[in-house]
Structure formats: structure tokens, C-alpha cells
Amino acid sequence: MKLLRLYGMHGAFTTTLETTGVDYTNDELIAFLIQAEWDDKQNRKIERLTKSARFRYKASTEEIIFNNGRSVDKNQLMRFISGDFIKNKENILITGSTGVGKSFIASALGYQACTLGYKVKYYNINKLFGKLKSAKADGSYLKEIDRIEKQDLIILDDFGLQQLDNTKRQAFMEIIEDRHGKKSTVIASQLPVINWHEIIGEQTIADAILDRLVHSAHRIDLKGESMRKKRQQL
């Protein structure tokens, strides 16, 4: 079993040898071993996906706080948790002031996507632009763009903290264009969507990006006081 890399099956079989008082039929033993192998492979896959995603927070959807003050629609979140928005190649835009939980919710949705078997990448958008700028210098830009395009879901966090220059604007346009109608994107921003046009700059490109990104996207507009302050008070 070990040589065949059937580690879940091996662990389950070892357990049966060490456990007294359990009398499996042949069918029950085979079913038990196969289920253990399946569970082990799934757990390993989820672990690989979450490690590769490089989330900002270790977050789960069960930890999301729902109350009237935050303007978080539980029914809407439950639909996102099912993963249908990824299956349907839809985007989610999360906006709100500093500390209200935008990055946490985005990361929680990313973790959930990993448990469903989707390939996910989390990016701080300004660090991503810096990485792509370096990639242009060393000739690996197309490889980086291709890696982003292949993800089932990407999370772009802290969008709008800096005005986009021409280089960032072109890179952003390329990312959104590659994913439009093919893959899903979650964007978290302190700025309301109405201000994104100004942040992107250059009207023609801004119009093209927002047309592909915003008009058919799901939106979460968070309200209330900083969740970070609340945690510190606790």
C-alpha cells in the first residue's frame, strides 16, 4: 500500500489491525479502506490548493459575522459558499471602509473554493503589479499572466489604494480581459465602485475594464465599525 502511495488505505488498514472487537465483513472492509483512501486524497488536495493560494488570512465561512449593522446578506453569502459563482464564471466585488472585514470575507470564499476543488490565488494587487513589472524586466511576464489566467478564482485585495499608471493599467486590463466570461474574480476595495473609474484612469481603458468587470458582478457593500477594533477590545 505504501509503495502504491495508498496512504489513507494503509492508515485505515493499520487501524483495523490494532482495533479489537470490530468484525468487518469483506465488503465492509473494502468499503472502509476505499473511503479512507478517498478522504485522504481529498484532504491532501485541499491542503495543496490552500497552500498554493497564499491567502492573507486563514478564514472560514463559518466565522463570518452576520448582523444588520454590517449589511451582510446571509442568503447571498450562502449562495457564494456553494461555489456556483465560480461554476458560472461570475465576479464578486467587496467594498467597505478599513477594517470592516473585506479581506476576511474574500479569503473565506477562497478557502471554500479550495475545499470544492477549485484552483485559487490570492493577491495584494499592488504587490501583484510590482511582481508583473519585475517579470517584464526578466522576460517571465507572459508566464505570470498565463498562471493568473489558469486559476479558477483569483482574489485581488486592496484595489484602489494607488492610482494606476499606464503600466499597471495595461496589466490590469490584460488580466480582466483574459478572465472575462471564462473565470471568476473577487476584488476587495476600500473605495466604492463608483470611484473605480477615476482610480483606473484613461477613460477608454477604464470603460473597457469596468464593462467586463462590474456590470454583471455580485456586490457586497460592507458597513459598520472596524472588526479589528472589536477584536482588540475583546
C-alpha positions in Angstrom: 0.0 0.0 0.0 2.8 2.4 0.9 4.7 1.7 -2.4 1.4 2.4 -4.3 1.0 5.6 -2.3 -2.3 4.4 -0.8 -1.6 6.2 2.4 -5.2 6.6 3.5 -5.8 3.0 2.9 -2.7 2.0 4.7 -3.6 4.1 7.8 -7.1 2.6 7.9 -5.9 -0.9 7.5 -3.4 -0.4 10.3 -6.2 0.8 12.5 -8.3 -2.3 11.8 -5.3 -4.5 12.9 -4.9 -2.5 16.1 -8.6 -2.4 16.9 -10.2 -5.3 18.8 -13.9 -6.1 18.9 -14.6 -4.9 15.3 -15.6 -7.7 13.0 -15.8 -6.4 9.4 -17.3 -8.4 6.6 -15.2 -8.5 3.4 -17.5 -6.0 1.8 -17.4 -3.7 4.8 -13.6 -3.8 5.0 -13.2 -3.0 1.3 -15.6 -0.1 1.6 -13.9 1.2 4.7 -10.5 1.1 3.1 -11.6 2.8 -0.2 -13.5 5.5 1.7 -10.3 6.2 3.8 -8.2 6.5 0.7 -10.7 8.8 -0.9 -10.8 11.1 2.2 -7.0 11.2 2.4 -6.6 12.1 -1.2 -9.3 14.9 -0.9 -7.7 16.3 2.2 -4.2 16.3 0.6 -5.7 18.1 -2.5 -7.4 20.7 -0.4 -4.1 21.2 1.6 -2.2 21.7 -1.7 -4.7 24.1 -3.1 -4.9 26.3 0.1 -1.1 26.4 0.4 -0.7 27.4 -3.3 -3.4 30.1 -2.9 -1.3 32.0 -0.3 -4.3 33.6 1.5 -3.8 36.7 3.6 -6.0 35.3 6.4 -6.8 31.8 7.5 -10.5 32.2 7.3 -13.6 30.1 7.0 -17.1 31.0 6.0 -18.4 29.7 9.4 -16.6 32.6 11.1 -18.3 35.4 9.1 -20.4 37.6 11.3 -23.9 38.3 10.1 -25.8 41.3 11.6 -27.8 44.2 10.4 -25.0 46.7 11.1 -22.6 45.0 8.6 -25.1 44.8 5.7 -24.0 41.2 5.0 -26.8 39.2 3.3 -26.6 35.7 4.7 -28.7 34.3 1.8 -26.3 35.9 -0.7 -23.2 34.5 1.1 -24.7 31.0 1.3 -25.1 31.1 -2.5 -21.5 32.1 -2.9 -20.4 29.3 -0.5 -22.0 26.7 -2.9 -19.4 27.7 -5.5 -22.0 28.4 -8.2 -20.5 31.8 -8.9 -17.2 30.1 -9.9 -19.1 27.5 -12.0 -20.9 30.3 -13.7 -17.7 32.4 -14.2 -19.1 35.3 -12.2 -17.3 38.1 -10.3 -17.8 39.4 -6.7 -16.9 43.0 -5.7 -16.5 43.6 -2.0 -16.3 47.2 -0.8 -16.2 49.0 2.6 -14.1 51.1 4.8 -10.9 50.0 6.5 -11.2 47.0 8.9 -14.8 46.0 8.2 -13.8 42.6 7.0 -13.4 42.8 3.2 -10.2 40.7 3.1 -11.5 38.2 5.6 -14.7 37.5 3.6 -12.7 37.3 0.3 -10.2 34.9 1.9 -13.1 32.8 3.4 -14.7 32.5 0.0 -11.3 31.5 -1.4 -10.8 28.8 1.2 -14.3 27.5 0.5 -13.4 27.3 -3.2 -10.3 25.3 -2.4 -12.4 22.8 -0.4 -14.6 22.4 -3.6 -11.5 21.6 -5.6 -11.0 24.9 -7.4 -7.6 26.5 -8.1 -7.4 29.8 -6.3 -4.8 32.6 -6.0 -4.8 35.5 -3.5 -3.0 38.7 -4.5 -2.4 42.0 -2.9 -3.0 44.0 -6.1 -0.1 46.4 -5.6 2.3 43.6 -4.9 1.0 41.8 -7.9 1.7 44.9 -10.1 5.2 45.0 -8.7 5.7 41.4 -9.5 4.5 41.8 -13.0 6.8 44.8 -13.5 9.8 42.7 -12.5 8.5 39.9 -14.7 8.6 42.2 -17.7 12.2 43.0 -16.9 13.3 39.4 -16.7 11.2 38.1 -19.6 8.7 36.0 -17.5 5.7 38.3 -17.9 3.8 36.1 -20.2 4.4 33.1 -17.9 3.0 35.1 -14.9 -0.1 36.3 -16.9 -0.7 32.7 -18.1 -0.5 31.4 -14.5 -3.1 34.0 -13.4 -5.4 33.2 -16.3 -5.4 29.4 -15.4 -6.8 30.0 -11.9 -10.4 29.2 -11.4 -10.7 32.1 -9.0 -8.3 35.0 -8.2 -8.7 37.4 -5.3 -7.4 40.9 -5.9 -7.2 42.6 -2.5 -6.7 46.3 -1.6 -7.7 47.6 -5.0 -7.7 51.4 -5.3 -5.1 52.3 -2.7 -3.0 53.8 -5.5 -3.8 55.4 -8.8 -2.9 53.2 -11.7 -0.2 54.4 -14.0 -0.1 53.2 -17.6 1.9 50.1 -16.9 -0.4 48.9 -14.1 -3.5 49.9 -16.2 -2.4 47.8 -19.1 -1.6 44.8 -16.9 -4.9 45.1 -15.1 -6.7 45.3 -18.5 -4.9 42.2 -19.7 -5.8 40.2 -16.5 -9.5 41.2 -16.7 -9.7 40.6 -20.4 -8.2 37.1 -20.1 -10.7 36.1 -17.4 -13.8 37.8 -18.8 -16.5 35.2 -19.2 -14.0 32.4 -18.5 -13.0 32.5 -14.9 -14.1 34.3 -11.7 -12.5 37.2 -9.9 -13.1 38.6 -6.4 -12.0 42.2 -5.8 -11.9 43.9 -2.4 -11.6 47.7 -2.2 -12.0 50.5 0.3 -13.4 52.6 -2.5 -17.0 52.4 -3.7 -17.3 51.0 -7.2 -18.4 54.5 -8.5 -14.9 55.8 -7.8 -13.0 53.0 -9.6 -13.1 54.8 -13.0 -11.0 57.6 -11.5 -8.5 55.2 -10.0 -8.0 53.3 -13.2 -7.7 56.5 -15.3 -7.6 56.8 -19.1 -11.3 56.8 -20.0 -11.2 54.3 -22.8 -9.4 51.6 -20.9 -11.3 52.3 -17.7 -14.6 51.9 -19.6 -13.4 48.6 -21.1 -12.3 47.2 -17.7 -15.4 48.2 -15.8 -17.7 47.0 -18.6 -16.1 43.5 -18.3 -15.8 43.5 -14.5 -18.6 45.4 -12.9 -21.9 45.4 -14.7 -22.8 41.7 -14.1 -20.9 41.2 -10.9 -22.3 40.4 -7.4 -21.7 43.1 -4.9 -21.1 43.1 -1.1 -21.0 46.6 0.4 -19.9 46.3 4.0 -21.0 48.8 6.6 -20.3 49.3 10.3 -17.3 49.8 12.5 -13.9 48.2 12.3 -13.9 44.5 13.1 -10.2 44.8 14.0 -11.1 47.3 16.8 -13.8 45.0 18.1 -11.4 42.0 18.2 -8.8 44.1 20.1 -11.5 45.2 22.6 -12.3 41.6 23.2 
